[in-house]
Amino acid sequence: MRRCAWSGHLPFDAALGANLRRWITGEGSLTARLITASSRFRVSKLSQRMERPLADEWHTLGLGAPLPVIARDVLLVCDNTPAVFGHTIVHPRHARRDWPFLGGLGDRPLGGALFVDPRVRRDPFEFARLLPHHPLAQRLRRALPEFGDELAAMMLPARRSVFRRGAGVMLVTEVFLPDLATRPAPRTATGMPVPMRPPR
């Protein structure tokens, strides 16, 4: 199964809880909110490579076919506990023209470039619950084998949104891990990612 049912609203689910819903639906930089909610925050880059997007991804990016894209996978880690799995895809042509910082991002947060550039626009969120056999859920379990059994029994909440800069589009998917069910979601973010110089 390579498709997933994404919706423009987050359906009520008592299993999520009010705190986790605040994390999922919060606007602005998720990285900034995680920094505020933790004593130690870091980004762990898992991979950055060319790959074919999922069916619902290339449609969302407006590609006419499942052409190879740059895919970047990271873990956002709060106090040594993985909190969010981030999955970003962008067409190579768009990366060179509109998102040139992506190649040198390393373990720095993506939000440090996106949220300081006034030319970047974000589309409304889409939400989903990822079944254990979803490709992103499987990828996450491979990255976190110590949590494999726990994650395999869950429908993981996720959101995604398209970022636009000029004619370039970037799709960012964020999968929320169990740590955020109990980590208080800040109403405002006092921490900010280290800013990167936005592309000209």
N, C-alpha and C positions, 0 to 999 in steps of 0.2 A: 504493500500500500504506500503510494507516494503522494497521495492527496490528503488534505486535512481540512475539516470544516472550520473555517474562520468566520467570526461574526463581528459586526461593528459594535456590539455591546457585550458586557460580561454577564452571563445569566446568573441568577441567584443560585448559590450552592452553599448549603450550611457547612459543608466540609471545609470550605475555604476559610471561613472566619473573617470577622470585620478587619482585623489588623492586616491579614494577607491581602484582602481586597484593596486596602489603602495602598499597599506596595504596588499592586498590579495596575491600578487605575491612576496613580499619581502622575501629574504632568511634570514637565521640566526634565532635568538631568537625573536619571536613576543613579548614576555614579555619584553625583553630589549628595544624594539622599543616603546612599550606603556609607559614604565617608562620614556623614553626620552621625549615623547610627552605630558606628564602630570605633574602637580605639585604634585598630590597625587595619588598613585596607590595602589591597594590592590586586593587580591584574595578572593573571597567569595565561599567557598565550599558549594554546594547545596546537594550533596549526594555522597556516595561511598558504593556500595553494589554489591551483586551477582545478575546477570540478564542474560537473553538470548539475544545475539546480534542480530542485524538486519541481514537480509539475505546477503546483500552485504558486511557487516562487517566480518562475519565469513569466507566468501570466501576469503576476502582480507587478513585475518590473517592466512590463510592456514589451518584452522580447517576442519576436515572431516565431521563435523555436527555442528548444532547450540548449542554447549555445553555451559553451564553457564560460564560467564566471570566476572571478576571484572570490574565494570563500575564506573568511577569517573566523576561527572559533576561539573563544576565551572563557575563562572562569573569573568571575568577580568574587573575591574572597574577603570575608569580614572576620577579623580575629581568628585567622587560620581555619575558618569553616567556609566551604564553598556556599555561596548564597544565590548566584545567578549564573546561568550558562548563556553566553552571548554568541549569536551566529549572524554574521554580516556577509552579504553578497553584493557584488557590483560588477557590471560589465567592464572588461579591461579598458575599452576605449573611454568610458566615463571616468575610470580611475585615473587615467593619464591626464585627462583634460580638466576634470572638476574635483577630483579627490586625490591629488598627487601625494598627500601626506601618508596615505594608507600603507605604502610599501615600507616606510621607515618607522611605523608606529611601535613595533616591538611590544613590550609589556606596558605601554602607556595606554590610558583609557581613551576610547574613541570620543567620548563626550568632551574631552579636552580640546578637540578641534571643532566638533559640530556646534556646541552651544556658545561659542565665542564669535562665531561668524554670522553677522546679520543677514548675509545672503542665503543662509540655509533655512529652508522651510520644511516643516514636518507635517505629513498627512495624519489624519485621525488614526487612533489605534484600532487594530483588529485583535480579537481574543480567541483562544482555543484551549481545550484540554488535550494534551498529547497522550495517546494510548501508548502502552509499553512497546508496541511494535513500530511506532512511528520512527522514521530514520533519525531524527534529531534526538529522540529519547534513547535510541540504541547507541548513538554516538556519545551521549552523555554518560551512559553506564560504562562504556569502554574507557572513558576518561577518569571515572571514579569507581573502580572495581570494588573498593571497600564499602561502597554504598549500593552495590548492584542489586542485592536482594530487596532492599527497601525501595529503591526506585522502580524496580520491575513490578512492584505491586501497586504503583500509583498511577493516576492520570495527572500528569504534571501541568499546572497552569502556565500559560504562555501568552505573550502579546507580541505584536510586531507593528512596525510602521515604516513608511517610505520617507526617506529624506531626499530633498531636492535642492540642487544648487545649479543654477543655469539650466542647461539641458540634461544634466547628469542626475541619475537616480540611484539610490542605495537602499537596500532593504535590510533592516535590523530586527532580528528576532531575539527576544529575551525569555528564557525559561526560568521560572522561579522555583527554587529548591526549598526543602522543608525548614531550613534555618530561619527563613523569613516569616514563618507562621508565628514564631514567638519573639522575634527581634522587633521591638517597637518601631513602627513606621513614623518618622518625623513629619510633622505637618509643614515645616519649612526646612530647607537645607542651608546649613551654615558652612559646610565644607564644599569645596569646588575642585574638580579635576585640575591638574596642572595644565594651564592653557598652552596650546600649540599655536604657532603663527598660522593663521588661516591662509589657504592658497590665494594668490592674486588672480 
